[in-house]
């Protein structure tokens, strides 16, 4: 199978699974990339981190993955495969969803999907944390960053960038 077809099929499937948020598919994306395309967990975390800091939607990080696997054409294939299927699905489901109006079925479905969404997002956070926290230094940085984001009004971008710089310095000098 062609590398481009493999990329398209893999990211189209992830697209359908990611309806409602890309964080939900991070564990599956990380596993798929490691097994099918040779992207290590560390590389995945680096790409994910850049997606979080870069302006715009954070799931544009898939373009970097496509570029790393198959160059500029790979980035284009992944862009279309990851964003087009879920966009089309959301468009048509949204039209049907509006027809339900105030139906009790609509509220029941929403109530059922909420804990599933939270669980999928938590699994995405766990997958990234598991690959990122590899030493006492990274654990301390993660905890301090979490504390600062939750308890202060400092812009999270500055907290993340500052933690990254401090982490780079600490890891370089303390190993």
VOGU-455936 format. One record per residue (C-alpha): x, y, z; residue in three letters. Coordinates in steps of 0.001 Angstrom, whole numbers, plus 500000, padded with zeros to 6 digits. Layout:
// residues N
+--------+--------+--------+------+
!      x !      y !      z ! titi !
+--------+--------+--------+------+
!      X !      Y !      Z !  Ala !
...
+--------+--------+--------+------+
END
This chain:
// residues 175
+--------+--------+--------+------+
!      x !      y !      z ! titi !
+--------+--------+--------+------+
! 500000 ! 500000 ! 500000 !  Unk !
! 501278 ! 503459 ! 499128 !  Unk !
! 502540 ! 505609 ! 501991 !  Unk !
! 500088 ! 508358 ! 501007 !  Unk !
! 497126 ! 505964 ! 500993 !  Unk !
! 498212 ! 504588 ! 504366 !  Unk !
! 498442 ! 508140 ! 505758 !  Unk !
! 495041 ! 509055 ! 504305 !  Unk !
! 493276 ! 505980 ! 505681 !  Unk !
! 494893 ! 506257 ! 509105 !  Unk !
! 494101 ! 509930 ! 509567 !  Unk !
! 490598 ! 509628 ! 508077 !  Unk !
! 489802 ! 507014 ! 510726 !  Unk !
! 491277 ! 509251 ! 513438 !  Unk !
! 489185 ! 512106 ! 512037 !  Unk !
! 485944 ! 510216 ! 512515 !  Unk !
! 486973 ! 509199 ! 516036 !  Unk !
! 487998 ! 512776 ! 516900 !  Unk !
! 484609 ! 514374 ! 516354 !  Unk !
! 484205 ! 516736 ! 519287 !  Unk !
! 487885 ! 517120 ! 520032 !  Unk !
! 491265 ! 515933 ! 518884 !  Unk !
! 492447 ! 515223 ! 522410 !  Unk !
! 490206 ! 512159 ! 522462 !  Unk !
! 492299 ! 510380 ! 519821 !  Unk !
! 495773 ! 511248 ! 521103 !  Unk !
! 496450 ! 507805 ! 522620 !  Unk !
! 495349 ! 506039 ! 519444 !  Unk !
! 497252 ! 508541 ! 517273 !  Unk !
! 500405 ! 508038 ! 519329 !  Unk !
! 500175 ! 504238 ! 519034 !  Unk !
! 499354 ! 504337 ! 515331 !  Unk !
! 502236 ! 506669 ! 514560 !  Unk !
! 504687 ! 504509 ! 516473 !  Unk !
! 503599 ! 501240 ! 514827 !  Unk !
! 502879 ! 502341 ! 511270 !  Unk !
! 505153 ! 505322 ! 510684 !  Unk !
! 508031 ! 504969 ! 513158 !  Unk !
! 507383 ! 508183 ! 515095 !  Unk !
! 508550 ! 507651 ! 518663 !  Unk !
! 506603 ! 508720 ! 521713 !  Unk !
! 509174 ! 511444 ! 522371 !  Unk !
! 508832 ! 512812 ! 518830 !  Unk !
! 505047 ! 512708 ! 519205 !  Unk !
! 505186 ! 514686 ! 522441 !  Unk !
! 507460 ! 517280 ! 520826 !  Unk !
! 505080 ! 517649 ! 517883 !  Unk !
! 502074 ! 517830 ! 520221 !  Unk !
! 503796 ! 520477 ! 522353 !  Unk !
! 504452 ! 522647 ! 519317 !  Unk !
! 500795 ! 522291 ! 518337 !  Unk !
! 499762 ! 523566 ! 521756 !  Unk !
! 501986 ! 526631 ! 521606 !  Unk !
! 501453 ! 527549 ! 517950 !  Unk !
! 498596 ! 529919 ! 517115 !  Unk !
! 495445 ! 528437 ! 515681 !  Unk !
! 493795 ! 525074 ! 516280 !  Unk !
! 496145 ! 522770 ! 518169 !  Unk !
! 495300 ! 519766 ! 516006 !  Unk !
! 497074 ! 521417 ! 513092 !  Unk !
! 499979 ! 519485 ! 514572 !  Unk !
! 498921 ! 516641 ! 512276 !  Unk !
! 500419 ! 518633 ! 509410 !  Unk !
! 503824 ! 518356 ! 511063 !  Unk !
! 503321 ! 514620 ! 511395 !  Unk !
! 502391 ! 514308 ! 507727 !  Unk !
! 505398 ! 516416 ! 506745 !  Unk !
! 507739 ! 514338 ! 508893 !  Unk !
! 506444 ! 511074 ! 507441 !  Unk !
! 506078 ! 512001 ! 503754 !  Unk !
! 507151 ! 515582 ! 503109 !  Unk !
! 504956 ! 518382 ! 501807 !  Unk !
! 502595 ! 516057 ! 499951 !  Unk !
! 502215 ! 513993 ! 503128 !  Unk !
! 501259 ! 517141 ! 505047 !  Unk !
! 498581 ! 517898 ! 502439 !  Unk !
! 497241 ! 514342 ! 502520 !  Unk !
! 497031 ! 514382 ! 506318 !  Unk !
! 495388 ! 517822 ! 506294 !  Unk !
! 492572 ! 516627 ! 504047 !  Unk !
! 492261 ! 513179 ! 505622 !  Unk !
! 492104 ! 514488 ! 509191 !  Unk !
! 489841 ! 517504 ! 508779 !  Unk !
! 487535 ! 516698 ! 505850 !  Unk !
! 485716 ! 513529 ! 507077 !  Unk !
! 484853 ! 514920 ! 510517 !  Unk !
! 483787 ! 518249 ! 509001 !  Unk !
! 481423 ! 516548 ! 506578 !  Unk !
! 480088 ! 514285 ! 509331 !  Unk !
! 479515 ! 517220 ! 511690 !  Unk !
! 477749 ! 519206 ! 508995 !  Unk !
! 475208 ! 516479 ! 508243 !  Unk !
! 474760 ! 515309 ! 511829 !  Unk !
! 474262 ! 518947 ! 512877 !  Unk !
! 471467 ! 519333 ! 510373 !  Unk !
! 469726 ! 516213 ! 511677 !  Unk !
! 470440 ! 517213 ! 515280 !  Unk !
! 468634 ! 520522 ! 514855 !  Unk !
! 465517 ! 518688 ! 513712 !  Unk !
! 465280 ! 516964 ! 517096 !  Unk !
! 464809 ! 520360 ! 518749 !  Unk !
! 463747 ! 519905 ! 522368 !  Unk !
! 463165 ! 516173 ! 522093 !  Unk !
! 463934 ! 514184 ! 525264 !  Unk !
! 466007 ! 511831 ! 523091 !  Unk !
! 468348 ! 514648 ! 522194 !  Unk !
! 469036 ! 515512 ! 525842 !  Unk !
! 469461 ! 511808 ! 526723 !  Unk !
! 472048 ! 511330 ! 523987 !  Unk !
! 473910 ! 514461 ! 525088 !  Unk !
! 473896 ! 513301 ! 528719 !  Unk !
! 475288 ! 509915 ! 527662 !  Unk !
! 478045 ! 511399 ! 525517 !  Unk !
! 479346 ! 513878 ! 528116 !  Unk !
! 481126 ! 511362 ! 530407 !  Unk !
! 482456 ! 509499 ! 527377 !  Unk !
! 483973 ! 512729 ! 526046 !  Unk !
! 485544 ! 513529 ! 529405 !  Unk !
! 487011 ! 510027 ! 529632 !  Unk !
! 488466 ! 510230 ! 526132 !  Unk !
! 490024 ! 513628 ! 526857 !  Unk !
! 491477 ! 512321 ! 530125 !  Unk !
! 493016 ! 509380 ! 528266 !  Unk !
! 494617 ! 511831 ! 525838 !  Unk !
! 496100 ! 513834 ! 528690 !  Unk !
! 497355 ! 510618 ! 530294 !  Unk !
! 499008 ! 509458 ! 527047 !  Unk !
! 500899 ! 512729 ! 526631 !  Unk !
! 501852 ! 512851 ! 530330 !  Unk !
! 503065 ! 509247 ! 530270 !  Unk !
! 505413 ! 509979 ! 527381 !  Unk !
! 506504 ! 513377 ! 528744 !  Unk !
! 507154 ! 512714 ! 532412 !  Unk !
! 510337 ! 510669 ! 532263 !  Unk !
! 512363 ! 511965 ! 535206 !  Unk !
! 511985 ! 513752 ! 538525 !  Unk !
! 512756 ! 517040 ! 536750 !  Unk !
! 509957 ! 516614 ! 534221 !  Unk !
! 507569 ! 515507 ! 536987 !  Unk !
! 508381 ! 518618 ! 539038 !  Unk !
! 507965 ! 520860 ! 535993 !  Unk !
! 504626 ! 519257 ! 535154 !  Unk !
! 503320 ! 519743 ! 538698 !  Unk !
! 504533 ! 523360 ! 538926 !  Unk !
! 503051 ! 524121 ! 535507 !  Unk !
! 499722 ! 522553 ! 536489 !  Unk !
! 499674 ! 524545 ! 539716 !  Unk !
! 500464 ! 527835 ! 537955 !  Unk !
! 497823 ! 527287 ! 535289 !  Unk !
! 495134 ! 526350 ! 537811 !  Unk !
! 495933 ! 528840 ! 540585 !  Unk !
! 497229 ! 531994 ! 538892 !  Unk !
! 496069 ! 534319 ! 536173 !  Unk !
! 499309 ! 534040 ! 534207 !  Unk !
! 498663 ! 533345 ! 530534 !  Unk !
! 499141 ! 529561 ! 530054 !  Unk !
! 501270 ! 530157 ! 526950 !  Unk !
! 503822 ! 532009 ! 529072 !  Unk !
! 503722 ! 529306 ! 531736 !  Unk !
! 504313 ! 526577 ! 529148 !  Unk !
! 507081 ! 528490 ! 527374 !  Unk !
! 508743 ! 529339 ! 530693 !  Unk !
! 508530 ! 525734 ! 531854 !  Unk !
! 510025 ! 524588 ! 528569 !  Unk !
! 512966 ! 526969 ! 528882 !  Unk !
! 513557 ! 526069 ! 532533 !  Unk !
! 513271 ! 522368 ! 531673 !  Unk !
! 515784 ! 522679 ! 528854 !  Unk !
! 518258 ! 524405 ! 531161 !  Unk !
! 517745 ! 521959 ! 534035 !  Unk !
! 517999 ! 518887 ! 531837 !  Unk !
! 521104 ! 520233 ! 530107 !  Unk !
! 522950 ! 520953 ! 533375 !  Unk !
! 521474 ! 518337 ! 535720 !  Unk !
! 520847 ! 515593 ! 533185 !  Unk !
+--------+--------+--------+------+
END
